[in-house]
Amino acid sequence: MKVLLLNGSPHEQGNTFISLSEIAKTLKEEGIDSEIFYIGKGSIGSCMGCGACSKIGKCVLDNDKVNEFVDKMVEADALIVGSPVHYAGATGAITAFLGRAFFSGWRSGKNPFRLKPAAAVAVARRAGTSSTLDQLNKYFGISQMPIISGRYWNNVHGLLTGEVNQDLEGLQNLRYLAKNLAYFLNCKQAGMNAGIEAPKEEDVTFTNFINS
């Protein structure tokens, strides 16, 4: 089993990376493989709503790592998204990245997210972590991804690179999160081995507030 850890920070090896590395270390101790996937520093365009992904099987914008990430999620068993806090929310880069990844992944027919456990991690100097976690968790909730928790909200604090190592409670909670995720993955695998199948999906019904 493998967990994909998405680093949504503009700093490849900053405090978000350190936090995700703490999770990766604990997952390894629990017998679970992982990979930290960095979204990069380049410009990341937002979804244009063009619908091309349903025709070509991937996002039409192919100058960043979104399509590579979706392909990796097809093989991954779980997802953890890490983001610094910018103005009490996730970074603009990670929201643009996730918007295209989740939409194109669904519309392309690959369905790489459904029923795979997920969690978010927010890194801040001081405040805004709760609203950031709420924002990121919405991607999981709409995609039928069970959301895994630690023993507290998944936030750690630090400004300069390495300062999160002083947040002992925050790092401990990330270890709780990793262990809970490993437990969930093992339970899911045991269920599959016992012949428990995933629930069948209905044809999706779309309505809006103008026409029903």
C-alpha positions, -999 to 999 in steps of 0.1 A, spaced: 0 0 0 11 35 -8 2 70 4 7 101 -17 18 131 3 11 163 -17 34 193 -8 15 224 -17 41 249 -4 61 272 -26 91 260 -6 101 225 -16 118 216 17 102 241 41 80 234 71 52 217 51 78 193 38 91 186 73 56 180 85 48 156 57 81 139 63 71 132 99 40 115 85 60 95 60 84 83 87 56 70 109 39 54 79 71 35 72 72 23 107 36 10 102 46 -8 70 31 17 46 50 31 17 47 68 8 59 95 -16 61 132 -12 49 149 -44 59 185 -48 36 207 -69 65 229 -80 72 266 -81 59 274 -116 26 290 -125 -4 267 -120 -34 277 -140 -69 273 -126 -97 252 -141 -112 269 -172 -144 248 -171 -138 238 -207 -148 201 -202 -119 189 -224 -108 164 -197 -139 143 -204 -129 140 -241 -91 136 -239 -88 118 -205 -67 144 -188 -66 182 -181 -60 201 -212 -35 223 -194 -4 202 -195 24 226 -185 25 217 -148 23 185 -127 -15 181 -124 -18 153 -149 12 135 -134 -3 137 -100 -37 123 -112 -19 94 -128 0 87 -95 -33 88 -76 -47 61 -98 -21 38 -82 -21 53 -47 -42 40 -18 -45 73 1 -38 110 0 -26 136 24 -24 173 13 -2 197 30 -4 235 26 9 266 44 -16 291 55 -19 322 33 -45 348 44 -64 322 66 -67 298 37 -47 273 15 -23 287 -10 -36 298 -44 -13 274 -61 -26 243 -42 -63 253 -47 -58 257 -84 -39 224 -85 -65 205 -66 -94 221 -85 -81 208 -118 -68 175 -104 -101 165 -88 -123 177 -116 -103 162 -144 -97 130 -125 -135 126 -121 -144 137 -156 -117 116 -173 -132 84 -160 -101 74 -141 -119 79 -108 -86 80 -88 -100 94 -55 -132 75 -47 -131 56 -13 -94 63 -8 -88 78 27 -75 114 28 -64 141 52 -51 177 51 -23 193 71 -21 231 76 11 249 85 10 284 99 30 310 118 1 317 141 -36 314 129 -58 304 100 -52 267 102 -88 257 110 -103 275 80 -75 261 58 -83 225 69 -120 231 63 -112 243 28 -90 214 19 -113 188 34 -141 199 10 -121 183 -19 -122 150 -1 -158 152 10 -172 158 -25 -151 129 -38 -163 101 -15 -129 100 3 -131 90 40 -114 118 60 -89 105 86 -81 125 117 -54 125 144 -61 133 180 -64 171 173 -68 192 142 -39 186 118 -20 218 122 16 226 130 32 260 137 64 276 126 76 305 104 112 299 96 122 266 81 126 240 108 106 259 134 78 232 132 103 208 149 96 229 181 59 222 179 60 189 197 23 185 201 17 193 165 42 167 153 28 142 178 -6 147 163 8 140 128 21 107 141 -14 99 154 -28 108 120 -3 85 102 -10 56 126 -48 61 122 -44 62 84 -23 30 84 -50 13 106 -77 24 82 -58 11 52 -52 -22 68 -89 -26 78 -99 -17 42 -75 -43 28 -88 -69 53 -123 -62 41 -113 -66 5 -96 -98 13 -128 -110 29 -147 -103 -2 -164 -71 9 -170 -51 -23 -172 -13 -27 -207 0 -29 -221 3 -64 -226 39 -77 -259 52 -90 -261 73 -122 -255 108 -109 -285 131 -109 -278 168 -114 -302 196 -103 -299 233 -97 -320 260 -82 -335 271 -115 -346 238 -130 -352 204 -114 
